[in-house]
Amino acid sequence: MRRYIYIHGSPDSTEMGKPGSIGCIRMRNDDIIRLFDQVPVGLPLEILE
């Protein structure tokens, strides 16, 4: 894999709010599905703290 920050879903059993992957942004599966439906492919994204 190239070194990017990925946004991906996680199982409901996964504890959120704590690091659990290497540099990725984890979201609940239902939330990532809603986000996918709202954001066009190729849209530039800025991630802020």
Gaussian input, Z-matrix of N, CA and C with variables (Angstrom, degrees):
# hf/3-21g

backbone

0 1
 N
 C     1     B1
 C     2     B2     1     A1
 N     3     B3     2     A2     1     D1
 C     4     B4     3     A3     2     D2
 C     5     B5     4     A4     3     D3
 N     6     B6     5     A5     4     D4
 C     7     B7     6     A6     5     D5
 C     8     B8     7     A7     6     D6
 N     9     B9     8     A8     7     D7
 C    10    B10     9     A9     8     D8
 C    11    B11    10    A10     9     D9
 N    12    B12    11    A11    10    D10
 C    13    B13    12    A12    11    D11
 C    14    B14    13    A13    12    D12
 N    15    B15    14    A14    13    D13
 C    16    B16    15    A15    14    D14
 C    17    B17    16    A16    15    D15
 N    18    B18    17    A17    16    D16
 C    19    B19    18    A18    17    D17
 C    20    B20    19    A19    18    D18
 N    21    B21    20    A20    19    D19
 C    22    B22    21    A21    20    D20
 C    23    B23    22    A22    21    D21
 N    24    B24    23    A23    22    D22
 C    25    B25    24    A24    23    D23
 C    26    B26    25    A25    24    D24
 N    27    B27    26    A26    25    D25
 C    28    B28    27    A27    26    D26
 C    29    B29    28    A28    27    D27
 N    30    B30    29    A29    28    D28
 C    31    B31    30    A30    29    D29
 C    32    B32    31    A31    30    D30
 N    33    B33    32    A32    31    D31
 C    34    B34    33    A33    32    D32
 C    35    B35    34    A34    33    D33
 N    36    B36    35    A35    34    D34
 C    37    B37    36    A36    35    D35
 C    38    B38    37    A37    36    D36
 N    39    B39    38    A38    37    D37
 C    40    B40    39    A39    38    D38
 C    41    B41    40    A40    39    D39
 N    42    B42    41    A41    40    D40
 C    43    B43    42    A42    41    D41
 C    44    B44    43    A43    42    D42
 N    45    B45    44    A44    43    D43
 C    46    B46    45    A45    44    D44
 C    47    B47    46    A46    45    D45
 N    48    B48    47    A47    46    D46
 C    49    B49    48    A48    47    D47
 C    50    B50    49    A49    48    D48
 N    51    B51    50    A50    49    D49
 C    52    B52    51    A51    50    D50
 C    53    B53    52    A52    51    D51
 N    54    B54    53    A53    52    D52
 C    55    B55    54    A54    53    D53
 C    56    B56    55    A55    54    D54
 N    57    B57    56    A56    55    D55
 C    58    B58    57    A57    56    D56
 C    59    B59    58    A58    57    D57
 N    60    B60    59    A59    58    D58
 C    61    B61    60    A60    59    D59
 C    62    B62    61    A61    60    D60
 N    63    B63    62    A62    61    D61
 C    64    B64    63    A63    62    D62
 C    65    B65    64    A64    63    D63
 N    66    B66    65    A65    64    D64
 C    67    B67    66    A66    65    D65
 C    68    B68    67    A67    66    D66
 N    69    B69    68    A68    67    D67
 C    70    B70    69    A69    68    D68
 C    71    B71    70    A70    69    D69
 N    72    B72    71    A71    70    D70
 C    73    B73    72    A72    71    D71
 C    74    B74    73    A73    72    D72
 N    75    B75    74    A74    73    D73
 C    76    B76    75    A75    74    D74
 C    77    B77    76    A76    75    D75
 N    78    B78    77    A77    76    D76
 C    79    B79    78    A78    77    D77
 C    80    B80    79    A79    78    D78
 N    81    B81    80    A80    79    D79
 C    82    B82    81    A81    80    D80
 C    83    B83    82    A82    81    D81
 N    84    B84    83    A83    82    D82
 C    85    B85    84    A84    83    D83
 C    86    B86    85    A85    84    D84
 N    87    B87    86    A86    85    D85
 C    88    B88    87    A87    86    D86
 C    89    B89    88    A88    87    D87
 N    90    B90    89    A89    88    D88
 C    91    B91    90    A90    89    D89
 C    92    B92    91    A91    90    D90
 N    93    B93    92    A92    91    D91
 C    94    B94    93    A93    92    D92
 C    95    B95    94    A94    93    D93
 N    96    B96    95    A95    94    D94
 C    97    B97    96    A96    95    D95
 C    98    B98    97    A97    96    D96
 N    99    B99    98    A98    97    D97
 C   100   B100    99    A99    98    D98
 C   101   B101   100   A100    99    D99
 N   102   B102   101   A101   100   D100
 C   103   B103   102   A102   101   D101
 C   104   B104   103   A103   102   D102
 N   105   B105   104   A104   103   D103
 C   106   B106   105   A105   104   D104
 C   107   B107   106   A106   105   D105
 N   108   B108   107   A107   106   D106
 C   109   B109   108   A108   107   D107
 C   110   B110   109   A109   108   D108
 N   111   B111   110   A110   109   D109
 C   112   B112   111   A111   110   D110
 C   113   B113   112   A112   111   D111
 N   114   B114   113   A113   112   D112
 C   115   B115   114   A114   113   D113
 C   116   B116   115   A115   114   D114
 N   117   B117   116   A116   115   D115
 C   118   B118   117   A117   116   D116
 C   119   B119   118   A118   117   D117
 N   120   B120   119   A119   118   D118
 C   121   B121   120   A120   119   D119
 C   122   B122   121   A121   120   D120
 N   123   B123   122   A122   121   D121
 C   124   B124   123   A123   122   D122
 C   125   B125   124   A124   123   D123
 N   126   B126   125   A125   124   D124
 C   127   B127   126   A126   125   D125
 C   128   B128   127   A127   126   D126
 N   129   B129   128   A128   127   D127
 C   130   B130   129   A129   128   D128
 C   131   B131   130   A130   129   D129
 N   132   B132   131   A131   130   D130
 C   133   B133   132   A132   131   D131
 C   134   B134   133   A133   132   D132
 N   135   B135   134   A134   133   D133
 C   136   B136   135   A135   134   D134
 C   137   B137   136   A136   135   D135
 N   138   B138   137   A137   136   D136
 C   139   B139   138   A138   137   D137
 C   140   B140   139   A139   138   D138
 N   141   B141   140   A140   139   D139
 C   142   B142   141   A141   140   D140
 C   143   B143   142   A142   141   D141
 N   144   B144   143   A143   142   D142
 C   145   B145   144   A144   143   D143
 C   146   B146   145   A145   144   D144

   B1=1.4527
   B2=1.5195
   B3=1.2855
   B4=1.4558
   B5=1.5154
   B6=1.2811
   B7=1.4626
   B8=1.5280
   B9=1.3074
   B10=1.4572
   B11=1.5240
   B12=1.3091
   B13=1.4618
   B14=1.5223
   B15=1.3023
   B16=1.4609
   B17=1.5208
   B18=1.3221
   B19=1.4552
   B20=1.5150
   B21=1.3304
   B22=1.4654
   B23=1.5153
   B24=1.3298
   B25=1.4551
   B26=1.5169
   B27=1.3254
   B28=1.4594
   B29=1.5273
   B30=1.3203
   B31=1.4682
   B32=1.5280
   B33=1.3161
   B34=1.4615
   B35=1.5218
   B36=1.3182
   B37=1.4636
   B38=1.5351
   B39=1.3288
   B40=1.4602
   B41=1.5243
   B42=1.3227
   B43=1.4632
   B44=1.5323
   B45=1.3076
   B46=1.4636
   B47=1.5276
   B48=1.3254
   B49=1.4514
   B50=1.5161
   B51=1.3289
   B52=1.4592
   B53=1.5267
   B54=1.3341
   B55=1.4635
   B56=1.5281
   B57=1.3252
   B58=1.4560
   B59=1.5070
   B60=1.3163
   B61=1.4582
   B62=1.5287
   B63=1.2964
   B64=1.4609
   B65=1.5260
   B66=1.3316
   B67=1.4560
   B68=1.5082
   B69=1.3195
   B70=1.4609
   B71=1.5268
   B72=1.3132
   B73=1.4480
   B74=1.5208
   B75=1.3287
   B76=1.4611
   B77=1.5239
   B78=1.3169
   B79=1.4588
   B80=1.5196
   B81=1.3056
   B82=1.4591
   B83=1.5283
   B84=1.3305
   B85=1.4648
   B86=1.5274
   B87=1.3397
   B88=1.4706
   B89=1.5243
   B90=1.3305
   B91=1.4665
   B92=1.5249
   B93=1.3283
   B94=1.4664
   B95=1.5319
   B96=1.3258
   B97=1.4699
   B98=1.5237
   B99=1.3318
   B100=1.4709
   B101=1.5272
   B102=1.3206
   B103=1.4651
   B104=1.5258
   B105=1.3338
   B106=1.4656
   B107=1.5300
   B108=1.3295
   B109=1.4670
   B110=1.5266
   B111=1.3334
   B112=1.4645
   B113=1.5280
   B114=1.3208
   B115=1.4617
   B116=1.5320
   B117=1.3339
   B118=1.4626
   B119=1.5331
   B120=1.3113
   B121=1.4592
   B122=1.5244
   B123=1.3317
   B124=1.4633
   B125=1.5163
   B126=1.3386
   B127=1.4579
   B128=1.5272
   B129=1.3403
   B130=1.4613
   B131=1.5340
   B132=1.3098
   B133=1.4576
   B134=1.5055
   B135=1.3123
   B136=1.4590
   B137=1.5177
   B138=1.3242
   B139=1.4548
   B140=1.5197
   B141=1.3253
   B142=1.4597
   B143=1.5225
   B144=1.3156
   B145=1.4623
   B146=1.4882
   A1=110.01
   A2=114.14
   A3=118.61
   A4=108.30
   A5=117.73
   A6=121.02
   A7=110.32
   A8=115.39
   A9=122.88
   A10=107.57
   A11=115.85
   A12=120.39
   A13=106.14
   A14=116.16
   A15=121.27
   A16=109.77
   A17=115.48
   A18=122.27
   A19=105.53
   A20=116.79
   A21=118.87
   A22=111.15
   A23=114.88
   A24=122.09
   A25=111.33
   A26=114.52
   A27=122.48
   A28=108.13
   A29=117.37
   A30=119.83
   A31=111.28
   A32=116.81
   A33=121.02
   A34=112.13
   A35=117.30
   A36=120.74
   A37=112.66
   A38=117.40
   A39=121.55
   A40=110.54
   A41=116.63
   A42=121.06
   A43=108.77
   A44=116.09
   A45=121.13
   A46=108.96
   A47=115.90
   A48=121.02
   A49=113.88
   A50=115.88
   A51=121.32
   A52=107.81
   A53=117.43
   A54=118.95
   A55=110.83
   A56=115.11
   A57=118.72
   A58=112.40
   A59=116.67
   A60=120.94
   A61=106.94
   A62=116.52
   A63=120.43
   A64=109.47
   A65=116.48
   A66=121.16
   A67=115.76
   A68=118.76
   A69=120.43
   A70=110.48
   A71=114.63
   A72=121.40
   A73=106.32
   A74=115.79
   A75=120.64
   A76=109.39
   A77=115.77
   A78=122.06
   A79=108.16
   A80=116.41
   A81=120.37
   A82=108.38
   A83=116.91
   A84=120.96
   A85=112.13
   A86=117.95
   A87=120.29
   A88=111.40
   A89=117.28
   A90=121.16
   A91=111.43
   A92=117.02
   A93=119.70
   A94=110.76
   A95=117.12
   A96=120.57
   A97=109.83
   A98=117.61
   A99=120.33
   A100=111.10
   A101=117.11
   A102=121.03
   A103=110.64
   A104=117.37
   A105=122.07
   A106=110.44
   A107=116.75
   A108=120.88
   A109=112.71
   A110=118.33
   A111=121.67
   A112=114.31
   A113=117.93
   A114=121.20
   A115=110.18
   A116=118.52
   A117=120.52
   A118=111.51
   A119=116.12
   A120=121.98
   A121=109.12
   A122=116.38
   A123=121.61
   A124=114.40
   A125=117.70
   A126=120.34
   A127=109.30
   A128=118.75
   A129=119.85
   A130=109.28
   A131=115.61
   A132=121.78
   A133=109.61
   A134=117.49
   A135=122.00
   A136=107.32
   A137=116.46
   A138=121.69
   A139=107.85
   A140=116.38
   A141=122.56
   A142=109.35
   A143=115.38
   A144=120.10
   A145=110.94
   D1=144.94
   D2=172.11
   D3=-74.84
   D4=156.97
   D5=-176.77
   D6=-84.37
   D7=86.44
   D8=174.46
   D9=-119.66
   D10=169.80
   D11=170.83
   D12=-96.89
   D13=120.26
   D14=-178.95
   D15=-99.40
   D16=146.62
   D17=173.00
   D18=-110.19
   D19=121.28
   D20=-177.38
   D21=-146.51
   D22=162.15
   D23=178.53
   D24=-78.38
   D25=164.73
   D26=178.40
   D27=-140.07
   D28=149.26
   D29=177.65
   D30=-59.89
   D31=152.33
   D32=179.47
   D33=-60.17
   D34=-24.42
   D35=-179.12
   D36=-77.70
   D37=-11.20
   D38=-178.86
   D39=-76.50
   D40=131.07
   D41=177.23
   D42=-70.40
   D43=132.03
   D44=-179.13
   D45=-105.19
   D46=162.36
   D47=177.69
   D48=88.76
   D49=2.21
   D50=176.33
   D51=-132.29
   D52=147.96
   D53=178.19
   D54=-56.37
   D55=134.57
   D56=-179.40
   D57=-143.11
   D58=-1.41
   D59=176.75
   D60=-145.93
   D61=173.40
   D62=-174.58
   D63=-96.44
   D64=87.55
   D65=174.36
   D66=86.41
   D67=1.31
   D68=-179.36
   D69=-90.81
   D70=162.07
   D71=173.13
   D72=-105.46
   D73=115.61
   D74=-178.93
   D75=-98.08
   D76=139.15
   D77=177.80
   D78=-134.60
   D79=158.93
   D80=173.16
   D81=-61.68
   D82=146.82
   D83=-176.87
   D84=-56.88
   D85=-43.09
   D86=179.20
   D87=-61.58
   D88=-38.04
   D89=179.87
   D90=-69.02
   D91=-40.15
   D92=-179.18
   D93=-69.06
   D94=-33.02
   D95=176.48
   D96=-65.93
   D97=-43.80
   D98=177.45
   D99=-62.96
   D100=-42.09
   D101=178.59
   D102=-62.55
   D103=-44.27
   D104=179.77
   D105=-58.01
   D106=-40.35
   D107=-178.93
   D108=-70.79
   D109=-18.50
   D110=-175.47
   D111=-101.06
   D112=-21.21
   D113=-171.51
   D114=-110.71
   D115=122.80
   D116=178.82
   D117=-67.23
   D118=147.59
   D119=176.49
   D120=-60.49
   D121=134.89
   D122=177.54
   D123=88.45
   D124=-1.11
   D125=179.51
   D126=-65.84
   D127=126.36
   D128=176.58
   D129=-62.50
   D130=142.41
   D131=-176.25
   D132=-131.46
   D133=130.84
   D134=175.84
   D135=-110.90
   D136=125.63
   D137=-179.68
   D138=-103.33
   D139=121.18
   D140=-178.14
   D141=-114.52
   D142=152.05
   D143=176.39
   D144=-76.65

